[in-house]
Amino acid sequence: MPSLRHEIRFLLNETPVTVSEAAPDTTLLSFLRLERRLTGSKEGCAEGDCGACTVMVGRLAGGELVYEAVTSCIRLLPSLDGCHVVTVEHLSRDGGLHPIQQALVDAHGSQCGFCTPGIAMALYALWLRSPAPGVTEIERALQGNLCRCTGYQPIVDAALSLPRYGTPDADPLAMGRAAVQQQLAAWQDGARVELAHGDARAILPADGDDFAAALADNAGATIVAGATDVGLWVTKRFQAISPAIFIGHLAGLQQVEAEEAGLRLGAGISYAQALPHLLDRFPHLAELWWRIGGDQIRSMGTIGGNIANGSPIGDTPPAFIALAATLTLRSRRGARTLPLEDFFIAYGRQDRGADEFVESVFLPYPEPGRHDAAYKLSKRRDEDISAVCGAFSLRLEGETVAALRIAYGGMAATPRRAAAVEAALLGRPWSAASLAGAATAFDADFQPIGDWRASADYRRTAARNLLRRFHLQTTGMAGLRLSRETAA
């Protein structure tokens, strides 16, 4: 049994903070505004969608200090143990403007100003990692920030002008980096943390074994990784989550292993951490990955959390099912592995025992010549939930379909393979005629519902059209068709 601590410790700008009593559902934003009177961070949506509450959180990863933009409205306070929280108040010192602030002023990048602190912090995180960002980098960094007044061009212009205002080398955060890293390292004591506020409890396990023990000893506990979903249970549903087991600090769940047969991703790895590893081996995921949330959500949300919550419209399960992914579940009793597609049983039901947690997901490497794709349809291009997500993996022998995996999200109560469509195409020519003949098989696979994201008819049509899109891309017809339509 590891040692026990009953307080969390973190840096808030330049000040060490110790909290010995906190409920698991206390948000960072409420702590900043109500307890510390740091009111620069605003609450716009309370669901991690608008970015007005953006702050930076620094943490040690592999011994290195990494800063990321996060949305404080759904970041839960106990998860900050051993971190450095940087708010917009850090930017302006001694009455002067920070280069980020000055650039926004000079480019007229603010009107009502409500969203501006969050935009400044998002740009600050970008500037620290990329002192002279390009337009694509800037647009991606601002995916998680909404501005109703200004339009985005003045904000983009401000970001493009940043090199004129200096480099991050002279920034106080950069100059104090070594001291912050030393302080955070000193706080890593290998203890289990338990906090309480009345009857509400938060547990931060010491390691993976302690996590398994805590889960076994606390029936019905809420597992909190990035809180991009659980945070909304708190802020929108006012749902009690105690006892809550926080796992975002567990380095053992954030490992990436390039094995001989495939890539293994720890369940606690964030979308942002996973990105370079996935794109190296599975470059077709780039289009999908850059549309998962915004920069803040990609920094917080985890691979395992997206799978474990079992949502039928989660972004990663269809793509991973098409790649024949397997899932490893762990408990105090041991570990077991199953195909990812078998994990999803029914709406709200997964093949996971009360004492089990998702430990890792394994993606087999694609064999040479295989065609893979993943597409997402949503009402808003950036930072929106899927209406339909389609993923495809195809191997041809000549012009004949030798192997095919098709998976959809948003078409059923769970992410699901299109087994009847696959069977209708297997062994047939990979042609438009074969696709037309297999169209009726969709009705055997899916009976989608209509909701405010999309009607049932839209989903049926979209699913068929995504398969057609995949066919056009794999046969080289997509570019030809586009050029003809453009010429017409």
CORJOJO-V821613 format. One record per residue. N is the residue number from 1. PSI is psi in radians with two decimals (* if undefined). NEAR is the number of other C-alpha atoms within 10 Angstrom. Layout:
N:PSI:NEAR
N:PSI:NEAR
//
This chain:
1:2.20:9
2:2.90:13
3:2.84:10
4:2.38:15
5:2.53:15
6:0.63:15
7:2.66:16
8:2.66:23
9:2.30:19
10:2.85:22
11:2.34:21
12:1.82:17
13:-1.92:18
14:0.07:13
15:2.19:10
16:2.39:11
17:2.37:13
18:2.24:12
19:2.07:14
20:-0.16:13
21:2.00:17
22:2.41:21
23:2.64:21
24:-0.37:27
25:0.21:25
26:2.17:18
27:2.69:22
28:-0.68:23
29:-0.78:25
30:-0.64:21
31:-0.79:17
32:-0.83:18
33:-0.74:15
34:-0.64:11
35:-0.65:10
36:-0.06:10
37:0.56:10
38:1.58:16
39:0.15:17
40:-0.65:20
41:2.24:27
42:2.68:23
43:1.98:23
44:-0.74:16
45:-0.42:14
46:0.51:22
47:0.30:22
48:0.44:29
49:-0.53:23
50:-0.37:23
51:-0.01:36
52:-0.37:31
53:0.22:32
54:2.30:33
55:3.08:31
56:2.51:24
57:2.18:23
58:2.44:22
59:2.78:24
60:2.22:18
61:1.93:12
62:0.57:10
63:-0.11:10
64:2.57:11
65:2.08:18
66:2.26:16
67:2.39:22
68:2.55:25
69:2.37:29
70:2.81:29
71:2.03:33
72:-0.24:31
73:-0.43:30
74:0.07:30
75:2.13:23
76:2.41:25
77:-0.79:22
78:-0.40:27
79:-0.10:25
80:0.07:21
81:2.22:23
82:0.33:21
83:2.99:26
84:2.00:28
85:2.20:24
86:2.11:22
87:3.02:23
88:-0.42:23
89:-0.38:15
90:-0.48:15
91:-0.82:21
92:2.05:13
93:2.51:10
94:0.55:5
95:-0.07:6
96:2.82:10
97:2.48:13
98:2.69:17
99:-0.64:24
100:-0.80:23
101:-0.74:24
102:-0.68:16
103:-0.70:24
104:-0.68:23
105:-0.86:16
106:-0.52:13
107:0.10:16
108:0.81:15
109:0.23:26
110:2.47:22
111:-1.48:14
112:-0.47:10
113:-0.13:14
114:-0.73:19
115:-0.23:26
116:-0.73:28
117:-0.72:25
118:-0.66:31
119:-0.73:31
120:-0.72:26
121:-0.63:29
122:-0.74:29
123:-0.56:24
124:-0.82:26
125:-0.70:22
126:-0.82:23
127:-0.67:21
128:-0.60:17
129:-0.31:13
130:1.56:15
131:-0.41:18
132:1.25:19
133:2.65:19
134:3.08:12
135:-0.75:13
136:-0.78:10
137:-0.75:13
138:-0.81:21
139:-0.68:18
140:-0.67:16
141:-0.45:22
142:0.11:25
143:-0.57:23
144:0.25:27
145:2.16:26
146:2.41:19
147:2.07:21
148:-0.34:10
149:-0.89:13
150:-0.47:17
151:2.89:13
152:-0.26:17
153:-0.78:12
154:-0.56:18
155:-0.74:26
156:-0.72:20
157:-0.71:18
158:-0.77:22
159:-0.68:28
160:-0.47:17
161:-0.07:19
162:-0.66:21
163:-0.42:15
164:-0.27:10
165:0.10:12
166:-3.08:14
167:2.82:15
168:-0.23:18
169:-0.56:11
170:0.03:9
171:2.45:15
172:-0.58:12
173:-0.67:18
174:-0.71:12
175:-0.51:12
176:0.23:11
177:-0.78:13
178:-0.71:11
179:-0.70:11
180:-0.77:20
181:-0.71:19
182:-0.71:11
183:-0.78:17
184:-0.66:21
185:-0.65:17
186:-0.46:10
187:-0.19:15
188:1.60:13
189:0.03:13
190:0.32:13
191:2.71:18
192:2.45:19
193:2.31:21
194:2.15:21
195:2.65:23
196:2.60:18
197:1.77:12
198:-2.22:9
199:-0.11:8
200:2.37:16
201:2.53:20
202:2.38:28
203:2.27:27
204:1.76:27
205:2.72:25
206:-0.59:22
207:-3.01:19
208:-0.72:18
209:-0.72:15
210:-0.58:17
211:-0.82:26
212:-0.69:19
213:-0.75:17
214:-0.67:21
215:-0.67:25
216:-0.58:17
217:-0.16:11
218:1.40:16
219:2.34:11
220:0.19:14
221:2.59:20
222:2.18:18
223:2.20:22
224:2.00:23
225:-1.57:26
226:-0.24:29
227:0.27:23
228:-0.31:27
229:-0.86:17
230:-0.60:24
231:-0.62:26
232:-0.51:17
233:-0.64:17
234:-0.88:21
235:-0.43:17
236:-0.68:12
237:-0.24:10
238:0.74:11
239:2.38:13
240:2.36:13
241:0.05:22
242:2.52:20
243:2.46:22
244:2.29:25
245:1.99:26
246:2.30:24
247:0.07:22
248:-0.29:23
249:-0.09:23
250:1.82:18
251:-0.51:16
252:-0.39:16
253:0.10:20
254:0.41:23
255:2.56:18
256:2.15:19
257:2.09:13
258:1.62:15
259:3.02:12
260:-0.65:8
261:-0.19:11
262:-3.04:15
263:2.24:20
264:2.17:21
265:2.19:26
266:2.52:24
267:-0.42:27
268:0.04:28
269:2.40:28
270:2.89:24
271:-0.71:24
272:-0.72:21
273:-0.64:19
274:-0.45:20
275:-0.97:18
276:-0.58:13
277:-0.73:17
278:-0.77:18
279:-0.39:13
280:-0.70:11
281:-0.46:16
282:1.17:18
283:-0.36:14
284:-0.25:17
285:-0.11:21
286:-0.83:16
287:-0.74:13
288:-0.77:18
289:-0.68:21
290:-0.08:18
291:0.16:22
292:1.92:24
293:-2.65:23
294:-3.01:26
295:-0.71:28
296:-0.75:28
297:-0.66:26
298:-0.47:26
299:-0.46:22
300:-0.84:25
301:2.57:24
302:2.72:26
303:-0.85:27
304:-0.67:25
305:-0.69:24
306:-0.58:22
307:-0.82:24
308:-0.52:21
309:-0.21:15
310:0.32:22
311:2.41:20
312:-0.20:25
313:0.36:22
314:2.57:23
315:-0.67:29
316:-0.60:22
317:-0.81:29
318:-0.75:28
319:-0.73:28
320:-0.63:23
321:-0.74:25
322:-0.47:26
323:0.14:25
324:0.71:17
325:2.64:21
326:2.72:20
327:2.40:24
328:2.17:20
329:2.55:21
330:2.58:22
331:-3.11:23
332:-0.36:17
333:-0.28:11
334:-2.83:9
335:2.68:13
336:2.72:13
337:2.47:16
338:2.74:14
339:2.43:15
340:-0.67:23
341:-0.45:21
342:-0.19:13
343:-0.56:21
344:1.98:24
345:-0.94:16
346:3.07:15
347:2.15:13
348:0.07:12
349:2.24:15
350:2.76:16
351:1.28:16
352:2.12:16
353:2.83:10
354:-0.43:13
355:0.18:21
356:2.67:21
357:2.74:22
358:2.13:23
359:-0.73:22
360:2.86:23
361:2.41:24
362:2.24:25
363:1.94:23
364:2.47:17
365:2.51:17
366:2.44:17
367:2.72:8
368:2.42:7
369:-0.06:10
370:2.55:13
371:2.22:18
372:2.59:23
373:2.68:26
374:2.26:26
375:2.55:23
376:2.30:22
377:2.30:20
378:2.81:16
379:-0.74:13
380:2.39:10
381:-0.87:13
382:2.53:16
383:0.79:21
384:2.77:16
385:2.56:21
386:2.44:24
387:-0.79:22
388:2.40:25
389:2.27:30
390:2.41:30
391:2.51:28
392:2.50:25
393:2.14:21
394:2.37:22
395:2.24:19
396:2.58:17
397:1.80:12
398:-2.09:9
399:0.17:13
400:2.48:15
401:1.94:18
402:-0.55:16
403:2.45:16
404:2.27:21
405:2.22:21
406:2.23:25
407:2.50:26
408:2.59:30
409:2.62:27
410:0.05:29
411:-0.18:27
412:-3.07:18
413:-0.24:21
414:2.86:25
415:2.37:32
416:2.55:25
417:2.63:23
418:1.31:19
419:-0.72:17
420:-0.67:19
421:-0.75:24
422:-0.81:19
423:-0.61:15
424:-0.40:17
425:-0.41:22
426:2.27:19
427:0.00:16
428:2.85:15
429:2.51:17
430:1.46:21
431:2.86:17
432:-0.60:12
433:-0.69:10
434:-0.69:14
435:-0.71:19
436:-0.68:12
437:-0.46:13
438:-0.07:17
439:-0.67:18
440:-0.33:14
441:-0.37:18
442:-0.63:19
443:-0.44:13
444:-0.48:11
445:-0.64:16
446:2.44:21
447:1.34:15
448:2.74:18
449:2.86:16
450:2.45:14
451:-2.95:9
452:-0.25:7
453:-0.63:15
454:2.61:18
455:2.84:13
456:-0.71:16
457:-0.72:13
458:-0.78:15
459:-0.73:23
460:-0.84:18
461:-0.75:12
462:-0.71:18
463:-0.78:24
464:-0.70:18
465:-0.55:14
466:-0.64:22
467:-0.70:20
468:-0.70:17
469:-0.76:16
470:-0.73:22
471:-0.79:20
472:-0.69:17
473:-0.69:15
474:-0.36:16
475:0.04:13
476:0.22:11
477:-0.26:13
478:-0.81:15
479:-0.68:12
480:-0.77:12
481:-0.71:12
482:-0.72:11
483:-0.64:11
484:-0.75:9
485:-0.67:9
486:-0.73:8
487:-0.61:7
488:*:6
//
